[in-house]
Each structure stands twice: as structure tokens, then as C-alpha cells.
Amino acid sequence: MLYVALIVCAVAESILRPGWVGLAIVAVVAWGGLSTLAANRKVRRMRGMRTGHDIGTFARMLRIRALDTWVVRATYDEIAAHIGSDANPFPVHPSDRLKADLGIDDENLCDIIFRIADRSVRSTDDIDKNPHIAQMKTVGDVIQAVMWQQQIAGDQRGGSADIESHNPSGTDDSELRRGL
């Protein structure tokens, strides 16, 4: 509906500005609207193919023993709610591409990562030094990036009061990547 209003405004603008400028405005607005409709259609199609998928399906797609289950759950919940809603979450898979499949831009991804870190009691200090942040392409990569962040001392999950290493599972990063 919003794009219809924008197209109407763009057409009005093209009438007021004769020539190529007006046509360019209409073309840009129409292209933006069509690409958004195509992305929404893709997400609806993916949802239809994933009937019955939930956090259990998501976890079975991972080598869960090598991962912090709090990070896995927070990642699933946050991304599923971002794409869908709290009442009707989108059935996320670890292999879903953040931009191409889910349409998550960098700004929204940053917000999502901070919410995941908060929910899974991970520090966001030195997040700019995290080598996995720049390489994130999939939902599984988000799990790996958040896992790299240190666990906050004295967390509320019943863990020890010490800060765990960047890799609390004791596995090397290559094993984590194979598990995702």
C-alpha cells in the first residue's frame, strides 16, 4: 500500500518535472516496490515449504553439542521474530542467507546481534575485533559470531563467575564452522 502511494507521488512529480528527471523518479520508486514485493513473495514461499519447522528442527540442523544452546535459541528467536512476528515466527534454518533469503540489511543485523548477545549473556565489548562479524552470510554464521564473544562474568544461567574464553565449548573455530 505504501508503494502505491509512493508511485502516485512519483507520477505527480514526473508531471511537475517534465523530461527524464520525472521518469527516473517513477522508475526508481517502481523498482523499489517491485523488489520488495518479490522479496516478500520469496519469504512467503519459504514459509510454506517449512510447515511444522520450529526451534527443534533448527537445532537438529546444527552440531548442537559444540555450541552454546543459549546462543542458538536466542539467534533462532530473534531472527524468526524479525522476519515474522512474535505471534507467528518465521521458521529459520541455519543455512538461510541473511540478505539474499531473509532480506536482513546490515543495520537490522547489527540490532539483532546485540539482542542475541544480550539474551545469551555475551559481551558486546570488542565486537569490532570479532573476525566472524565481517564474514556473516548465513544464520549459522551469526551463531558463530556471537559464540566468539565472551560470556559475561556471573551470568544468570548458573555458570561460573569467571569470564569464559572466546570459544567456551573448547573446540577450535574450524569445528564450529563444520557444525554450522
Backbone torsions as a table, in degrees:
resi	resn	phi	psi	omega
1	MET	NA	-40.2	179.3
2	LEU	-62.7	-39.6	-179.0
3	TYR	-69.0	-31.3	175.9
4	VAL	-62.8	-44.2	178.3
5	ALA	-63.4	-40.5	178.6
6	LEU	-65.6	-39.4	178.3
7	ILE	-65.0	-40.4	177.1
8	VAL	-61.2	-44.2	178.1
9	CYS	-63.6	-40.1	-179.7
10	ALA	-66.2	-39.8	177.9
11	VAL	-64.1	-43.3	177.6
12	ALA	-61.1	-40.8	178.7
13	GLU	-64.1	-38.7	-179.5
14	SER	-67.3	-30.1	177.0
15	ILE	-70.3	-39.9	179.9
16	LEU	-72.9	-29.6	179.6
17	ARG	-116.1	89.3	-178.4
18	PRO	-65.4	154.6	176.7
19	GLY	102.0	-160.6	-173.2
20	TRP	-70.5	-27.0	-178.0
21	VAL	-62.9	-46.8	179.3
22	GLY	-63.8	-42.4	178.6
23	LEU	-65.3	-37.5	178.3
24	ALA	-64.1	-40.5	178.7
25	ILE	-62.9	-45.9	178.4
26	VAL	-61.1	-43.6	-178.3
27	ALA	-63.7	-43.5	180.0
28	VAL	-64.0	-45.7	-179.9
29	VAL	-64.6	-43.4	179.4
30	ALA	-64.3	-42.6	178.4
31	TRP	-61.6	-43.7	178.0
32	GLY	-61.2	-42.6	179.0
33	GLY	-65.2	-43.2	-179.9
34	LEU	-67.4	-38.5	179.3
35	SER	-68.1	-35.5	176.8
36	THR	-67.1	-42.2	177.4
37	LEU	-62.4	-40.3	178.9
38	ALA	-65.3	-41.0	178.6
39	ALA	-64.8	-42.2	178.3
40	ASN	-63.7	-39.9	178.6
41	ARG	-63.4	-39.6	179.3
42	LYS	-63.9	-43.8	179.2
43	VAL	-64.6	-40.8	177.7
44	ARG	-62.9	-39.9	178.5
45	ARG	-65.2	-42.9	178.2
46	MET	-62.7	-41.4	179.1
47	ARG	-60.8	-42.4	-180.0
48	GLY	-62.6	-34.7	179.9
49	MET	-78.1	-12.2	-175.4
50	ARG	-112.8	30.2	179.0
51	THR	-58.2	130.4	179.3
52	GLY	87.8	-4.6	178.5
53	HIS	-79.6	141.5	-178.8
54	ASP	-149.7	-163.6	-179.7
55	ILE	-60.6	-32.9	178.3
56	GLY	-65.2	-43.1	176.9
57	THR	-62.5	-44.1	179.2
58	PHE	-59.2	-48.6	-177.2
59	ALA	-65.1	-36.7	179.6
60	ARG	-67.4	-18.8	178.2
61	MET	-81.6	-6.3	-177.5
62	LEU	-112.8	160.9	168.7
63	ARG	-87.2	81.3	-167.8
64	ILE	-62.3	-28.6	-178.6
65	ARG	-66.2	-21.8	179.5
66	ALA	-90.6	1.4	-173.3
67	LEU	-124.1	157.9	173.0
68	ASP	-79.5	116.6	-175.8
69	THR	-65.0	-24.6	176.6
70	TRP	-67.6	-39.2	177.8
71	VAL	-67.4	-42.4	179.4
72	VAL	-60.0	-49.2	-177.9
73	ARG	-63.9	-45.0	-179.2
74	ALA	-63.2	-39.3	178.8
75	THR	-63.5	-48.2	179.2
76	TYR	-59.4	-50.6	-176.4
77	ASP	-61.3	-46.1	-175.9
78	GLU	-68.2	-44.7	-178.9
79	ILE	-72.4	-39.7	179.0
80	ALA	-61.8	-41.1	178.9
81	ALA	-71.3	-34.0	179.5
82	HIS	-65.8	-42.1	-178.8
83	ILE	-78.3	-41.2	178.4
84	GLY	-101.1	-118.3	175.2
85	SER	-153.4	170.6	177.7
86	ASP	-61.3	-37.9	-178.8
87	ALA	-77.4	-28.8	-177.3
88	ASN	-137.2	72.2	-176.4
89	PRO	-67.3	149.9	178.2
90	PHE	-78.7	134.3	-179.5
91	PRO	-75.0	92.1	-175.2
92	VAL	-76.3	147.0	171.8
93	HIS	-119.6	149.1	179.4
94	PRO	-59.0	-27.2	-177.8
95	SER	-86.5	-3.1	179.2
96	ASP	-62.2	129.8	177.7
97	ARG	-79.0	132.5	-173.5
98	LEU	-61.0	-50.1	-177.1
99	LYS	-86.6	-51.7	-172.3
100	ALA	-67.8	-41.9	-177.0
101	ASP	-92.1	-43.0	-172.1
102	LEU	-101.3	-13.6	178.1
103	GLY	70.0	27.8	-179.8
104	ILE	-87.7	118.7	179.5
105	ASP	-84.6	172.7	-175.0
106	ASP	-61.7	-39.5	-179.0
107	GLU	-65.5	-46.4	177.5
108	ASN	-65.4	-37.5	178.8
109	LEU	-62.7	-40.1	177.6
110	CYS	-60.4	-46.8	177.6
111	ASP	-60.3	-42.8	-179.7
112	ILE	-62.7	-43.8	-179.0
113	ILE	-62.6	-41.4	178.9
114	PHE	-65.5	-36.8	176.8
115	ARG	-68.5	-39.0	177.2
116	ILE	-63.4	-46.4	179.6
117	ALA	-60.8	-42.2	179.3
118	ASP	-63.6	-46.1	-178.8
119	ARG	-66.7	-32.3	-177.3
120	SER	-99.1	13.0	176.0
121	VAL	56.0	50.5	175.6
122	ARG	-112.9	142.8	179.2
123	SER	-73.5	146.9	172.3
124	THR	-107.3	8.0	174.4
125	ASP	-64.2	142.5	178.8
126	ASP	57.6	28.0	179.4
127	ILE	-64.1	-25.8	178.1
128	ASP	-70.1	-15.6	177.7
129	LYS	-94.3	-1.5	-179.2
130	ASN	-71.4	116.5	-177.2
131	PRO	-69.3	-16.0	-176.8
132	HIS	-86.8	-18.9	-176.1
133	ILE	-60.7	-47.6	-177.0
134	ALA	-70.3	-18.3	-175.5
135	GLN	-99.3	4.8	-176.0
136	MET	-69.0	121.3	176.6
137	LYS	-124.3	-29.7	-175.2
138	THR	-123.6	171.0	175.9
139	VAL	-62.2	-38.3	176.8
140	GLY	-61.0	-35.6	177.1
141	ASP	-65.8	-32.5	177.0
142	VAL	-63.8	-42.8	178.2
143	ILE	-59.4	-46.5	-179.3
144	GLN	-62.1	-42.0	-180.0
145	ALA	-64.1	-43.3	179.8
146	VAL	-70.1	-35.7	177.2
147	MET	-60.4	-31.4	-178.8
148	TRP	-67.4	-30.7	-179.7
149	GLN	-67.6	145.3	-178.1
150	GLN	-68.4	146.0	174.0
151	GLN	-76.8	139.0	-177.4
152	ILE	-72.7	138.0	-179.7
153	ALA	-61.1	141.8	176.5
154	GLY	63.7	38.7	-177.2
155	ASP	-63.2	167.5	-175.8
156	GLN	-88.0	9.8	-176.7
157	ARG	-95.3	3.3	-179.8
158	GLY	89.7	12.3	179.2
159	GLY	-80.8	-177.6	-179.9
160	SER	-74.0	169.3	-179.0
161	ALA	-85.0	-3.2	179.8
162	ASP	-87.8	153.5	175.1
163	ILE	-80.1	129.3	178.8
164	GLU	-78.0	162.6	178.9
165	SER	-67.3	174.3	178.7
166	HIS	-62.5	-18.4	-178.3
167	ASN	-128.4	79.8	-172.0
168	PRO	-65.7	-17.6	-178.2
169	SER	-80.6	-12.8	-180.0
170	GLY	82.8	3.0	178.2
171	THR	-95.9	157.2	176.4
172	ASP	-81.3	163.8	-174.9
173	ASP	-59.9	-32.0	-178.3
174	SER	-66.0	-34.5	177.3
175	GLU	-68.4	-38.3	176.8
176	LEU	-62.9	-43.0	-178.5
177	ARG	-64.0	-39.9	178.1
178	ARG	-64.3	-29.3	-178.5
179	GLY	-77.7	-14.4	-177.2
180	LEU	-100.2	NA	NA
